[in-house]
Amino acid sequence: MDLPEIPAKVGPAALTSVLDGRWAELRRSVRTEMSGTRFRDGIELDVEQHRAQVLEQLHELAKSDRPRLGFARAYGGADDIGGSVMSFEMLGFGDLSLMVKAGVQWGLFGGAVQLLGTAKHHERYLRPIMDLELPGCFAMTESGHGSDVQHLRTTASYDPATAEFVIDTPHPAARKDYIGNAARDGRMAAVFAQLVTGGERRGVHAFLVPIRHDDGSPMPGVLIEDCGRKAGLNGVDNGRLTFSQVRVPRDALLDRYGQVAEDGTYTSSIESDGRRFFTMLGTLIRGRVSVAGSAGSATKRALTIAVRYGEIRRQFNRPGDPDEVLLLDYRAHQRKLLPALATSYALHFAQEELVATLHDIQGSKDVEEERQRELESRAAGIKAVSTWHATRTIQAAREACGGAGYLAENLLPSLKADTDVFTTFEGDNTVLLQLVAKGLLTSYKDHFEDLSPLATAKFAAEQFMGVVIERTAARKLIERLVDASPGRDDEDALFDRGWQVKLFEDREEHVLDGVARRLRRAASSSDDAFSVFSVFNDAQDHVLRAGRAHVDRVVLEAFVAAIDRCADQDAKLLLDRLCDLYVLSNIEADRAWFLEHGRLTSARSKAVVSAVNELCAQLRPHARTLVDAFAIPEQFLAAPIVAGEEQRRQDAQRAHEATPE
């Protein structure tokens, strides 16, 4: 197919405008602020020095408006939930320890008080939290329970004689583990524990528990341990908390979803303990969304360093040519970096849509439960895919820079180490791709036996991943593209956007249908059809593939919508070609499935590989433009392998401009 030629030069500013999206003005402001600060990496520091530097930077951040963005105006905030998440995301361009510590203080600890507490908590705590006068922790994870939060073992037993809760760690496995801010700086923790009143358990609730005196010494009954040096993120003081009959007042309960009267009577607007628990967790997804965005920022930073290095580092001669070849001119090098760059753009646009949805839903007073479930599913899927992409891509960037990329001064090793844990915190990625499937089993039980195979597949498609299709402008665009797409055997189909979207939709629908049929067969042959082990566990491989296929389709549709919004025609052409690379490299990676299920012929499969090579060649001249469009402040790209060469390039350019014709 003869594709429209990309203009020789496309300005990065036009791409930045599309990338910045809804919060463009705020992004520009944050960039300016970050460029003017002393925020820096802690590469040469020991653990204690790094922690001290991050705390100093956190206090500097507290003087700005950014920590206040997501809080209510009534308490000095800005009611800008999306802007708050976006500003955390942009901290990912710098020291990720600062991003995580800021996320713990204002996203997790502050978010728990804001979203799980009521007016009395807001009035007393939100301002000191925003100002960093009250450094706090988010104490959910236990040594024995990480992902399975519903079965935490820490207890909070109500004593009506004193109107107090008694917080206790009944077993070593109930010790709060890996708690950010706990080892050094935190003064209070939002502790998640099983509420017990009147001898009856009411499920997991959150309690505000002081853990340190002002002088830094532990409160009575609180044992604080340091997790010690980690593989990365050593500017974050992760610690362990053990409670021995620690008493806190009745008002310490964050009681938006469950209240305990002075006599111990428990009341809640949500009758089911399970539904109440998942409603509480659902309000706390900002951290998960922020991690996905920050992983994207770190990935962009790594790609920018690797692409810049690939444009200045030379290796081997062409026959008869005295000049050595630039690394980025080698096809293998292009294949390492350019498909990953295309995926980073795709995930950026999906993240932008996710943040906008989060902002609109959490900023609304009346949200349908179905929309909330869709948001939670989307957040889980994007977080999993974005952080896995970060792990793979930062490793590829390190390899693309050879031995130089292994030097700490060139930033890639710390990016690799710091982001490694992103795949398992704020939700283990494998668990995240299963969360909504487990929810499906509960809803599915009442419908399962009466559904036809077609209705079963439809039910799974709508419920399994929480899909709520609205006829938005973007959705109408997708439908028009699909309706106009050519047949599967059309030779130009590979580059037809409608064909691409239809192929992704077809993969998702087929896999979901397969999951539904496996569950149905299991139900007909078992007395315990909805046993998580016997049904869900047996189909786990299938479930994970369904989750991934869904996310890939969602990400593609976000990319398509972003291209449609682009006003600059040259930038639009470049993004269009980049989207082709995202799609075809995705298909190439999953060729076995497409071949096995008759979606590609062997000839078409080979054509996909050739198309990826051709797209890499077309996009290679624009690689620098594509990474410059991320507009990462230069101080965060000061790796010697590129910084020195970049300075020489600028000096040569200035000298050329100063030379008379």
N, C-alpha and C positions, 0 to 999 in steps of 0.2 A: 504493500500500500504506500502511495506517495503522500507522506505526511507534510503539513505546512511547515516550512522552514522556520526555526527559531531565529529571531534577529540576532546578529552577531554580538550585540551588547544590550543587556537588560539591566536597568538600574536596580540595585538592591533595595533602595528606599520603597519602590513600588511593591516589592514582595513583603517588606517589613510592614507596610500598611495593611496588607491582607492578614498577615500573621498576628498583628496586634489586635485586630478585631474590635469587639464591643468595648473593651477597656483600654483602647489605644492611648488616650490622654494620660491615664493613670500609669500605664506601662512606660511612657516617655518620662513621666515625672520620677518614677522609681529608678529608671536607668540613670537619670541625671543625679539623683540622690546617691546611688551606689557609686557612681564615678567620683563623687566628691568626698567619699568617706575613707576611713583608714581600714575598712574591712579587708582582710587578707587571709591567705591560707596559713595553716599551722604546720607546714611540712617539716621544718627544722626544730620544732618544739617538743619537749618531753610532755608526758601526760598532764602533769600539774600546770605547766606553763600554757599548754593548749587550752585547758579548762579555764584558766584565769583570763586568757585572751578572749575566749568566746563569751565569758560573762561580761567582760568590759564592752565587747561589741553589742551584746544584748542590751546593756544599759544605754548605749548610744542609740540603738534602734528604738528603745522605749521613749526617747525624747522626740521621735518623729510621730507622724499621724498614723503610720502603717499598722501598728498593733491594734489601734482603735477601730479600724475599718469595719470589722465584722460584728462589733458590739452595738447595742441599742443607743440611739441618740440621747435617750433619757439619762444615760450614765456616762455621757461623753464620747460615745462612739459615732459611727457614721451610717449604720444600717446598710452597709455595702458588703454583703456576704461574698459575692463574686470577686469584688476587688480585694478583699482580704485573702481569699484563696490564691488569687493571681499574684499577690505580693509575696506570699510564702513561696510560690512556684519560682519566682524570679530570684529569691535567695539561693536557689539551686545553682545559679551561675557562679557562686563563690564557695566559701567553706561550708560544706554540707553539715558540719557540726553545728554551725550557727543556725542553719535552717531547721535542723531537728530540735535544737534547744528552744528556738522561738516557737516551733510547732507544739512542743510540750507545754510551754508556758501559756501561750495565748490561744492555741487551737484546741489542745486536749484538756488541760486543767481549766482554763478560762471557758472553753466551750462546754465542759461538763456543768460548771456553775451556771452558765447562762441558759443552757438548753434543758438541764434536768432540775435546776433549782427554781425557786419562786421569788417573789418580790423581796422578801426579807433577806434572801441570799444575795440578790442583785444589789440591793442598796448597801449592804455591808461589805461585799467583797469585790465587785467588778472594777471599781476605780483603782484600788490598790493592786489588783491583778494587772490591769492595763499599764499602770505606772511602774510595774516591777517592784513595788514596795512589798508585795507578797509573792515571793517565788514559790511555785507549786509543782506538784507531781500528779500524774495520772496512773494510779495504782490498780491496774486491772489484772495483768498477766501474773500467773503463779507458776512456781517451779513445776507443779504437776499438771497444770492446765493452761495452755496457751490459746489455741484456737477454740477449744470447748469452754467458752466463757460461762455458759449457762450452768455449768457444774463446778464453779469455783467453790473452794472449801473454807475460805475465811468467813467467819460469822460475825453478825452484829445483832446481839441479843438485847431486847428492850427490858429494862428494869423499871417497872412502874413506881417502885418505892422511892426512887431518886429521879425519875423522869430522865434517864440516861440510857444510851446504847453502850454495850460492852463489846468492843472490837477485839477479836481473838483469832490467833493462828493456831488451830487445833492439831495441826500435823505439819511436819517439815515440808511436805509437798504443797502446803497452803501458803508458804512464804511468798510474798510478792517479789517478783524477780524481774530484772532488766528494766527497772523503773528510772526513766530519765529524770534528772534533777535531784534524785534521791541521795546520791553518795556525798554530795558536797554542798549544794546551794538551796535545796528546797526547804521550806518552812511548814508547808501544809500539803496534804495529799487528798485527792479525791479517791477514796478507797471503795472498791466494788466488793460487796460481801453479801452473803445470804442473810436476809433480814428474818429474824426470829422474834415473834411476839405472841404472848399467850400460849407458849409451847408449840406454836405452829410456824412452819417456814412459809415465807411469802415470796421467795425467789430473790434474784440478785437486785440490789439497789446500791446507790452511791452515797457515801458519807464523807463529810469534810473532817479530816482528822489532823490536828497539829502534830508534826513529827519532830520539830526542833524548837528550842528556845531561841531568842534573839541573838544569843552569843554563839549559836551553832551547835550547842550540846543537845543530844537526843532527849525527847520528852520521856517521862517515866513510863516504863512498859514498852517503849519502842526500841527495838534493836535495829541499827542501821549498819549494813555492810557494803563495801565497795565491790562492784563486779570486776574491777581491775582493767588492765589493758585489753583492748579488743582488736580485731583485725583492722578496724577503721572507726571513724567517728569518735576519736579519742578526746575531742573537745567536749563531749557530752558525758556528764557524770552519772552513768548508770549505776544503780545500787539495788540492794535487796532490803526489804522491810519485813520485820516480824513483829507481831503485836501480842502482848501478854496482858489480857484483861484491861485494855485501855478504855477509859470511860470518856464519852463525849456527850454533850447535851442533846436533848431531843431535836432541837433545831439543826443539828448537824446533818440530819437526813435531807438529801436533795429530793424534795417531795412533790415534784410536778406530777408524777404518775402514781404515787402511792403515799398515803399519809398515815401517821400513827398518832392517835389521840393520847392525852396525858395518862389515861387509864390503860393504854396499850391496845385499844381497839384499832384495827387496820381497815382503811377504806381506800378504794381506787375507782376511778372512772372506767378502768379496763378490768373486767372481771377475771379473765383468764391470765394466770401467772405467765404462761408461755407467750401469749400475745403481748402482754405488757412488757416483757423482757425484750422482745424483738422490736417493739415500738421505741423503747428507750435506746437501744443500739442504733436504730435507724436514724435517730436525730444526730448521731455522733459521726456521720460519714465524712465530715469536712476533712478530717485527718487523712482518710484514705484517698480522697480526691487530691489533696495537697501533695501527698507522696507521689502520686502518678505524675503530677505536673513537675515536681522537683526532679524526678527521675528523667523526665524529658529535658529539663534544663541542663542537667549534668551530661546527658548524652549529646546535646547540641554543642556543649563546650568541648567534649572529646573529639567530636567530628570536625569542629572548626580547627582545632590544633592539628589533627591528622591531615585534613585537606590542605591547610596552609603548608605543612611540611612536605606533602606530596607534590606541591607546586614549586618547591625550591630545591629539594634533594634530588641529586642525579646519581645514576648507577648504570654502568655498562655503556658501550658505544654501539651505535648502529654501524653496520659494515660501510666503510668509506666515509663515515662522518666523524670528525674529531670530537664533536660535542657528545657528552654522555646524555642518556635519556632521562627525562624527568620521571619520577616514580609514578605520578598520576597518569602518565601516557601509556603505562602498561595496562592491558585489559584486566589482568588478574587483580591489580591494585584498584582499578575502577570498580570491579565486582565486590571487593571488600568493603568499599566505602559508599558508593553511590546508591545501591538499593537500600542500604541502611539509612542514608540521608533521605531518600524518598519516604521510607517508613516513618522517619521522625517528623516529616511534614504532615503525613497522614494522621499520626497520633496527636500532633499538636492541634489540628483542626477538630479531632474527636474530643480532645480535652477541653477545647474552647466551648464546644456545645454542651459538654457535661457540666462545666462551671456555670454556664448560663442557666441550665435547667436547675441546678442546685440553688442558684441565687433566686430564681423565680418561685421555686417550691418552698424553700425555707423562709422566704420573705413574705409568703402568703399566709393569711390567717385561716383559710379554708382550703385544704388540699385533700383530694380524693386518695383513699388508701392505695388504689391501683397505681396512681401516678407516683406515690412514694415508693412503692415496691419496684417500679420501673427504674426510678432513680438509683435505688440501692443496687439493683442488678447491673445497671450500666456502670456505676462507680466501681463495683467489684471487678467486672470484666476489663475495663480500661486500665485499672490499677495493675492487674495481673499482666496484661499484655505489655504495658508500658515499662514495667520494671524488668520483665524478662528481656525485652528489647534493649534496655539500658545495659544489662549484664553482658549480653552478646556483643553489642556494638562497641562498648568501651574496651572490651577485650580485643576486638578487631582493630580498633584505632591504635591500641598499644602495639599490636603486632605490625601494623602498617608503618609505625615509626621505628621499628627495629630495636636495636639495643638502646638507642637514645630515648625511646619511649619507656624504657624500664627505669630510667633515672628519676628519682623523686622530684628533682627540680623541674622536670618537664610535665608535672601535674597529673599525668595519666595514671600512675600507680595509686595515688591517693583517690582519684575518682573511682578507680576499679574497686579499691578496698571499701570506700565509704558507701558505695551504692549496692554492694553485694548483699547486705542485709535487707535491702528494700523489697526483695522477693519474698521475705518471710515476716516482715513486721507490718503493722496495720492490716493484718490478714495474710496468712500463708496463701500464696498464689494458687496452689492446687485446690485448697479448700474454697477459695473465692469462686473458682469456676464451678464448684459444686453447690454453693449455698442456695441458689435459687432452685436447683434441681431437687434438693432435699425439701424445700418448701413446696415444690410441685407434688411430691409424694403425698403430702397431707391433703392438699386440695383435690388431688387426682383420685383419692380413695373413693370419694362419694360419686364420681362420674365414671369410673373406669369400666365397669362391667357393661354399661348400657351404650357405650359409644361404638360407632362403626369405626373401621380402620381409618377412613378419611377424617371423621370427626375427632378421632383420637389424636391424629397427627396435628390437626388444627388446634386442638386444645393444648397439646404440648407446645406448639409454636408460640401460642399466645401466653401461656402460663409459665412455661419452663424458664424462659429468660425475661419474663415480665414485659413482653412487647405490647405497647399500646400505640397503634398506628393512628396518627392524626393526619388529616389532609392539609399539612402545612405546605408552604410554597416549595420547600425543599423536597417534600414527599411527592408533590405533583411533578416536579422536575424529574425525579427518579422514574416515576411511572411513565412519563413521556419518553424518556430515553429507552426504557425497556420495551415499550410498545413499538418503537421504531427500529429496534435492533434487528440485524440480519439473522438468517438461519445459521445453525452451528457449522455448516460446511462452507459458508461464504469465506473466500480467501482473505477478505479485509476485516474479518470479524475480530481478530486479536486486538485491534486498536479502536474498535467501536465501543464507546462507553456503555451503551445499553446492553451489548452482549456481555461485557465484563460484569456489570451489576447483576444481570440475569444469572450468570454462571455462579457468582457468589451466593445469590439467593437460592439457587437450585441446590447447591452444596448444603447450605444450612437446612433447608426444608427436608432434604433426603436424610441427613443425619438425625434430625429430630424425629422424623417418621420411624427411623430404625430404633431409636431409643424407646419410643412409644410401643412398638411391636415387641421388643424384648421384655418390657415391663408387663405387657399384656400376657405374653406366654408364661412368664413367671407367676403371674397372679392365678392363672388357670391351673397351675400344677403345684400350688403350695397352699397350705392352710393358713400360712402367715404371710400373705402376699405383700404386705407393706413393711416387712422387716427390713430395716436399713441394711443389715448385713447380707441377707439372702437375695434381696432384689437390687437395691441400689449398688451395693458393693460389687455384685457380679457384672453390672453394666457400667462400672466406673470409667473404664476406658472410653466407652461410647459417649458417656455424659460429658467428659472433658473435651472430646472432639466437638461435640455439639456446642458447648460453651465457646470454644475458640472460633468455630465457624461463624457463630452469631456475631462475635466481636469484630471479626474481619469484615463482615458485611457492614456493620454499623460504622466502622472506621472509613471504609471506602465511600459510603454515602456522605459522611462529613466532609471528605476531601472534595467530592463532586460539588457539594453545596458551596464550599469555599471558592472553588474556581468560578462558579457562577456569579459570586459576589464581586469578583475582581474587576475593577474598572479599567485598569491599564491593560491594553490589548497585548503588548509584548510580554508583560508579566504573566498574563493569562495563558499565552501559548507555552511559556516555559513551565508553568504549573501543570498544564494539561499533559505535557510530555512526562513530567515527573510522576504524575498520577498513573500514567501507563506503566512506568517502571515499578511503582508500588504494586500494581495489580499483577503484572506478568512475573515479577520475582516471587510474589506470593503463590501464584499458580505453579511456577517452576518448583518451588519448595514442596508442593503437595501434588506433584505430577502423578505419583503412584496412585493416590486416591482417584484422581480424575480419569486415569487410564483404567483402573480396576472397575470403575462404575460407568464406563462408556461415555464420559463427558468429553474426552479428547481422543482423537485417533492418534496412532503412533506418529504419523507425519505431522499432525498439528502440535503434538507434544515437542517434537524436535524444533518446530518453528518457534515455539515459545522461547527455547534456549537461544536461538538465533536473534529473536527480537530483543531479549534482555541485553545481549551483546551490542546490538545496534543502538539501543537506547543509551547504554553507557557511553558509547562513542559520541552520540549527539549531545549528551549532557556534560561531558567532560570539560568543554570550554567554559561552562557556566558553574562549575563546582564552587569556585571561590565566591561568586555572586550569591549562590544559594546559602553558603554558611555565613557570609557577611550580613545577609538579610536577617539573621537571628539577632543582630545588633547587641551582641554581648559586650559589655564595657571592656575596653582594652586591658585594663589592669588585671582582669581575670584570665587573660590569654597570654600572660607574660612568661611563657615557657621559653627558656633560652634557645631551644631548637628552632623556634619560629620568630621570637622577639628580635634577635640580632639581625636575621635576614630581613625581617619586616622593616626594621629601621634603615638598613642599607637600601632596600627597595624605595622607601620614601625619599631618602637622600638623593638617590639617582634620579628619581622623578623630578625633584625640585631643581637639581642641577640641569636637567634637560630643559625644563621650562625656563630657566634663567639664561640659557645659551641663545645668543642672537641667531636668527635664521641666516 
